């Protein structure tokens, strides 16, 4: 990376980042995507490898355009195992479903490349938005100067950190009911949801559409959820609330994935097993904004604040935010891609207004 000034740099490589890259590349802005470091152990452990959260997902059934049944044939001409990055090739296609997460993300990545997007596999560790052009510093000390920035670094789901939880991620352990709840493995089976806030009750309620019973594990003797959400959980006959209960271990086998949950009553110390096919974590998300260190306005939980209604503007003119790094409500691939498009158009119009295009 030389010291010439870029028109637009996109930080992040999930659906928001690639959508922004496709739109800015087609506008002849010659975008540079800094996608993250695939060799970083920190990235692996906290789930921030390149290609975003979908790179950690298996079946994707709710992204428009990928119906089940014929996707395998479509992909044969586009992707081969030999051409895929290791983090994509490790996840084989599921022929009975539309597409899996890593494949979908690699196709987005390739589409952006087809329009001339340049890609650097590094982590941005520091930014300077005080002076123009902006300066971005990567983990190896290299600096990039740019007129605009689109931050699309996403948010990572919070997990408990136990080895068995990690072992069965995407094989029954999930942090997104809307993403995974309709999968066959959960239908008419017991399910466990961890958490006591609004998100946990929302997840549990949603999962009752598919599971035979939803066990809501609450570590306290009361829900933190709003009154209306508490009533919704307590009145639902398919939800059983387990008070003062914590997850001790996710149980399962290599073949079947999750088969149960070992839980502990934190008042009595009593252990017992719950027969479940899925364990859903609903204990929050952490936006990937640590590298910004106060350079743009964030809310109390660290998400970037959009400062103008229906725009992707941040508190710094020329810096835009897209996807889950600024959206703590929807957190879906399709909404992230939509705001990636919006950020690209906002950046293009900003550059045109300032005479750079």
C-alpha positions as CSV (number, residue, x, y, z in Angstrom):
1,X,0.0,0.0,0.0
2,X,1.6,3.2,-1.1
3,X,1.0,6.7,0.1
4,X,-1.3,7.9,-2.7
5,X,-4.8,9.0,-1.5
6,X,-7.6,6.6,-2.0
7,X,-11.1,7.8,-2.8
8,X,-12.8,5.3,-0.5
9,X,-11.5,2.6,1.8
10,X,-14.0,0.0,3.2
11,X,-13.0,-1.5,6.5
12,X,-14.7,-4.9,6.9
13,X,-15.7,-7.8,4.7
14,X,-19.2,-9.0,5.6
15,X,-22.3,-8.4,3.5
16,X,-22.2,-4.6,4.2
17,X,-18.6,-4.3,3.2
18,X,-18.9,-6.3,-0.1
19,X,-22.2,-4.5,-1.0
20,X,-20.4,-1.2,-0.5
21,X,-17.4,-2.4,-2.6
22,X,-19.6,-3.5,-5.5
23,X,-21.4,-0.2,-5.6
24,X,-18.3,2.0,-5.3
25,X,-16.4,-0.1,-7.8
26,X,-19.2,0.2,-10.3
27,X,-19.1,4.0,-9.7
28,X,-15.4,3.9,-10.8
29,X,-14.2,5.0,-7.3
30,X,-11.6,2.2,-7.2
31,X,-12.4,1.1,-3.7
32,X,-9.9,-0.6,-1.4
33,X,-11.3,-3.2,1.0
34,X,-9.3,-4.0,4.1
35,X,-10.9,-7.3,4.9
36,X,-9.1,-8.4,8.1
37,X,-6.3,-10.8,8.9
38,X,-7.2,-14.4,8.3
39,X,-4.1,-15.7,10.1
40,X,-4.8,-13.8,13.4
41,X,-5.5,-16.1,16.3
42,X,-7.3,-13.3,18.1
43,X,-9.7,-13.0,15.1
44,X,-10.3,-16.7,15.1
45,X,-11.1,-16.8,18.8
46,X,-13.5,-13.9,18.9
47,X,-15.1,-14.7,15.5
48,X,-13.9,-11.7,13.5
49,X,-12.2,-13.6,10.6
50,X,-12.6,-12.1,7.1
51,X,-16.1,-12.5,5.5
52,X,-18.0,-11.6,8.6
53,X,-20.3,-13.6,10.8
54,X,-21.7,-15.5,7.8
55,X,-18.3,-17.1,7.4
56,X,-19.1,-18.9,10.7
57,X,-22.5,-20.1,9.5
58,X,-23.5,-23.2,7.7
59,X,-26.9,-23.2,5.9
60,X,-28.3,-19.8,4.8
61,X,-32.0,-20.1,3.9
62,X,-33.2,-16.5,4.3
63,X,-31.0,-14.6,1.8
64,X,-33.1,-13.9,-1.3
65,X,-31.9,-15.5,-4.5
66,X,-30.6,-18.8,-3.1
67,X,-33.5,-21.4,-3.1
68,X,-32.7,-24.9,-2.1
69,X,-32.1,-27.7,-4.6
70,X,-30.0,-26.4,-7.5
71,X,-27.3,-24.2,-5.9
72,X,-24.7,-26.9,-6.1
73,X,-24.7,-26.9,-9.9
74,X,-24.6,-23.1,-10.0
75,X,-21.6,-23.0,-7.8
76,X,-19.6,-25.6,-9.7
77,X,-18.7,-23.1,-12.4
78,X,-18.0,-20.2,-10.0
79,X,-16.1,-21.8,-7.2
80,X,-13.8,-24.8,-6.8
81,X,-12.3,-26.1,-3.6
82,X,-8.8,-25.3,-5.0
83,X,-9.7,-21.6,-5.5
84,X,-11.3,-21.0,-2.2
85,X,-9.5,-19.4,0.8
86,X,-9.0,-22.0,3.6
87,X,-11.7,-20.6,5.8
88,X,-14.3,-21.1,3.0
89,X,-13.1,-24.4,1.6
90,X,-13.4,-25.9,5.1
91,X,-17.2,-25.6,4.9
92,X,-18.6,-27.9,2.3
93,X,-21.8,-27.1,0.5
94,X,-25.1,-28.5,1.9
95,X,-26.9,-29.8,-1.3
96,X,-30.3,-29.8,0.3
97,X,-30.2,-26.1,1.2
98,X,-29.7,-22.9,-0.7
99,X,-26.2,-22.0,0.1
100,X,-23.9,-22.0,3.1
101,X,-22.5,-18.8,4.7
102,X,-18.9,-19.0,3.6
103,X,-19.9,-19.7,0.0
104,X,-22.3,-16.8,-0.1
105,X,-19.6,-14.5,1.3
106,X,-17.0,-15.7,-1.2
107,X,-19.4,-15.1,-4.0
108,X,-19.9,-11.5,-2.8
109,X,-16.2,-11.1,-2.5
110,X,-15.7,-12.4,-6.1
111,X,-18.4,-10.1,-7.4
112,X,-16.6,-7.1,-5.9
113,X,-13.3,-8.2,-7.4
114,X,-14.9,-8.6,-10.8
115,X,-15.6,-4.8,-10.8
116,X,-12.0,-4.0,-9.8
117,X,-12.1,-3.9,-6.0
118,X,-8.7,-4.2,-4.5
119,X,-8.4,-6.3,-1.3
120,X,-5.9,-6.3,1.5
121,X,-6.0,-9.0,4.1
122,X,-5.0,-7.0,7.1
123,X,-6.5,-5.6,10.3
124,X,-7.0,-1.9,10.8
125,X,-5.7,-1.1,14.3
126,X,-5.8,2.7,14.4
127,X,-7.5,5.5,12.5
128,X,-7.0,9.3,12.4
129,X,-10.1,11.1,11.4
130,X,-9.0,14.5,12.8
131,X,-7.0,15.4,9.7
132,X,-7.8,15.1,6.0
133,X,-7.2,12.9,4.1
134,X,-7.9,10.3,6.8
135,X,-5.2,7.9,7.8
136,X,-5.7,4.2,8.6
137,X,-2.9,2.1,10.2
138,X,-2.9,-1.7,9.7
139,X,-1.5,-4.2,12.1
140,X,1.9,-4.4,10.3
141,X,2.4,-0.6,10.6
142,X,1.4,0.3,7.1
143,X,-0.7,3.5,6.6
144,X,-3.4,4.2,4.1
145,X,-4.7,7.7,3.3
146,X,-8.2,8.2,2.0
147,X,-10.8,10.8,1.3
148,X,-13.7,8.7,2.6
149,X,-14.1,5.6,4.8
150,X,-16.9,3.1,5.1
151,X,-16.8,1.3,8.4
152,X,-18.4,-2.1,8.0
153,X,-16.7,-4.2,10.7
154,X,-19.9,-5.7,12.1
155,X,-20.6,-7.0,15.6
156,X,-19.7,-10.3,17.1
157,X,-22.1,-12.4,19.2
158,X,-21.2,-12.9,22.9
159,X,-20.6,-16.4,23.9
160,X,-19.9,-17.9,27.3
161,X,-16.4,-19.1,26.3
162,X,-16.7,-22.8,27.2
163,X,-14.9,-25.4,25.0
164,X,-18.1,-27.5,24.4
165,X,-19.9,-24.4,23.2
166,X,-17.1,-23.7,20.6
167,X,-17.1,-27.4,19.6
168,X,-20.7,-27.4,18.5
169,X,-21.0,-23.9,17.0
170,X,-23.1,-24.2,13.8
171,X,-24.0,-27.8,14.8
172,X,-26.7,-26.8,17.3
173,X,-25.0,-23.9,19.1
174,X,-26.1,-20.5,17.6
175,X,-26.4,-16.9,18.6
176,X,-29.2,-16.0,16.1
177,X,-32.6,-17.6,16.2
178,X,-33.8,-15.8,13.1
179,X,-30.8,-17.0,11.1
180,X,-30.9,-20.7,12.3
181,X,-34.1,-21.5,14.1
182,X,-36.0,-22.9,11.0
183,X,-33.3,-25.4,10.3
184,X,-34.4,-29.1,10.3
185,X,-32.2,-30.0,13.3
186,X,-34.4,-27.9,15.6
187,X,-37.9,-28.8,14.4
188,X,-40.0,-30.5,17.0
189,X,-37.1,-30.9,19.3
190,X,-36.2,-29.3,22.6
191,X,-34.2,-26.1,22.5
192,X,-32.4,-24.1,25.2
193,X,-32.0,-20.3,25.2
194,X,-29.5,-18.6,27.4
195,X,-30.4,-15.1,28.7
196,X,-32.9,-13.0,30.6
197,X,-33.3,-9.8,28.6
198,X,-35.6,-8.7,25.8
199,X,-33.4,-10.4,23.2
200,X,-33.6,-13.8,25.0
201,X,-37.4,-13.6,25.3
202,X,-37.7,-12.6,21.6
203,X,-35.4,-15.5,20.6
204,X,-37.3,-18.0,22.8
205,X,-40.7,-16.8,21.5
206,X,-39.5,-17.1,17.9
207,X,-38.1,-20.6,18.4
208,X,-41.5,-21.8,19.7
209,X,-42.5,-21.8,16.0
210,X,-40.1,-24.7,15.4
211,X,-39.2,-26.5,18.6
212,X,-41.4,-28.7,20.7
213,X,-40.3,-26.9,23.8
214,X,-38.0,-24.0,24.6
215,X,-36.1,-23.9,27.9
216,X,-35.2,-20.4,28.9
217,X,-32.2,-20.5,31.2
218,X,-32.1,-17.4,33.5
219,X,-29.2,-17.1,35.9
220,X,-31.2,-14.9,38.3
221,X,-34.6,-15.3,39.9
222,X,-36.2,-12.6,37.6
223,X,-36.1,-11.6,34.0
224,X,-34.4,-8.3,32.9
225,X,-36.8,-8.1,30.0
226,X,-39.5,-5.5,29.8
227,X,-42.8,-6.2,31.5
228,X,-44.6,-7.0,28.2
229,X,-41.8,-9.4,27.1
230,X,-41.9,-11.1,30.5
231,X,-45.6,-11.6,30.2
232,X,-45.1,-13.0,26.7
233,X,-42.6,-15.6,28.0
234,X,-44.6,-16.6,31.0
235,X,-47.9,-17.0,29.1
236,X,-46.4,-19.1,26.3
237,X,-47.1,-22.8,27.0
238,X,-44.1,-23.9,25.0
239,X,-41.6,-21.8,27.0
240,X,-40.4,-23.2,30.4
241,X,-38.3,-20.7,32.4
242,X,-35.5,-22.2,34.5
243,X,-34.7,-19.7,37.3
244,X,-31.2,-19.4,38.8
245,X,-29.9,-21.7,36.1
246,X,-26.6,-21.6,34.2
247,X,-25.2,-23.6,31.4
248,X,-22.4,-25.9,32.5
249,X,-21.7,-27.8,29.3
250,X,-23.1,-28.4,25.9
251,X,-23.6,-32.1,25.3
252,X,-23.4,-33.8,21.9
253,X,-21.7,-36.2,19.5
254,X,-19.6,-35.7,16.5
255,X,-22.3,-37.2,14.3
256,X,-25.4,-35.6,15.7
257,X,-24.1,-32.3,17.0
258,X,-25.9,-31.0,20.1
259,X,-28.0,-33.6,22.0
260,X,-28.4,-31.9,25.3
261,X,-27.4,-29.3,27.8
262,X,-25.9,-29.8,31.3
263,X,-27.3,-27.1,33.5
264,X,-26.7,-26.1,37.1
265,X,-28.9,-24.4,39.7
266,X,-26.6,-21.7,41.1
267,X,-28.5,-21.7,44.4
268,X,-28.5,-25.4,45.2
269,X,-25.6,-26.6,43.0
270,X,-27.9,-29.3,41.5
271,X,-26.9,-30.5,38.0
272,X,-29.3,-32.0,35.5
273,X,-29.4,-32.7,31.8
274,X,-32.0,-31.1,29.4
275,X,-32.7,-33.0,26.2
276,X,-32.2,-30.3,23.5
277,X,-31.0,-30.2,19.9
278,X,-30.0,-26.6,20.1
279,X,-28.5,-24.1,22.5
280,X,-29.1,-20.4,21.5
281,X,-27.0,-17.7,23.2
282,X,-28.9,-14.4,23.7
283,X,-26.5,-12.5,25.9
284,X,-25.8,-9.7,23.6
285,X,-23.4,-8.6,20.9
286,X,-20.2,-6.6,20.9
287,X,-19.6,-4.2,18.0
288,X,-16.2,-4.3,16.4
289,X,-15.3,-0.7,17.1
290,X,-12.4,-1.0,19.4
291,X,-9.9,0.3,16.8
292,X,-11.9,3.6,16.5
293,X,-11.0,4.7,20.1
294,X,-13.4,7.7,20.1
295,X,-12.8,8.9,16.6
296,X,-16.5,8.7,15.8
297,X,-19.6,9.0,18.0
298,X,-20.8,5.7,19.5
299,X,-23.7,4.8,21.8
300,X,-23.4,3.4,25.3
301,X,-22.8,-0.1,24.0
302,X,-20.2,0.9,21.4
303,X,-22.3,0.9,18.2
304,X,-21.6,3.7,15.8
305,X,-24.3,6.3,15.8
306,X,-25.9,7.2,12.5
307,X,-26.4,11.0,12.8
308,X,-28.9,11.6,10.1
309,X,-32.2,9.8,9.5
310,X,-32.1,7.4,6.5
311,X,-28.4,8.1,5.9
312,X,-25.3,6.3,6.9
313,X,-23.5,9.5,8.0
314,X,-21.5,9.3,11.2
315,X,-20.3,12.2,13.4
316,X,-17.3,12.7,11.1
317,X,-18.1,14.1,7.7
318,X,-16.8,11.7,5.1
319,X,-16.9,8.7,7.4
320,X,-19.9,6.4,6.8
321,X,-21.0,3.3,8.7
322,X,-22.8,0.2,7.3
323,X,-24.1,-3.0,8.7
324,X,-24.1,-4.4,12.2
325,X,-21.4,-2.0,13.4
326,X,-24.2,0.6,13.5
327,X,-27.3,-1.6,13.6
328,X,-28.0,-3.2,17.0
329,X,-31.7,-4.0,16.1
330,X,-32.0,-6.0,12.9
331,X,-28.6,-7.6,12.5
332,X,-29.4,-9.6,9.4
333,X,-27.2,-10.2,6.3
334,X,-29.8,-8.6,4.0
335,X,-30.2,-5.4,6.0
336,X,-26.4,-5.2,6.3
337,X,-26.0,-5.4,2.6
338,X,-28.7,-2.8,2.1
339,X,-26.9,-0.3,4.3
340,X,-23.6,-1.2,2.5
341,X,-25.3,0.0,-0.7
342,X,-26.5,3.1,1.1
343,X,-23.0,3.9,2.4
344,X,-21.5,3.5,-1.0
345,X,-24.0,6.0,-2.5
346,X,-23.5,8.4,0.4
347,X,-19.7,8.2,-0.2
348,X,-20.1,8.7,-3.9
349,X,-22.2,11.8,-3.5
350,X,-19.9,13.2,-0.8
351,X,-16.9,12.8,-3.2
352,X,-18.8,14.4,-6.1
353,X,-19.9,17.3,-3.9
354,X,-16.2,17.9,-3.0
355,X,-15.1,17.7,-6.6
356,X,-13.2,14.4,-6.3
357,X,-15.2,12.5,-8.9
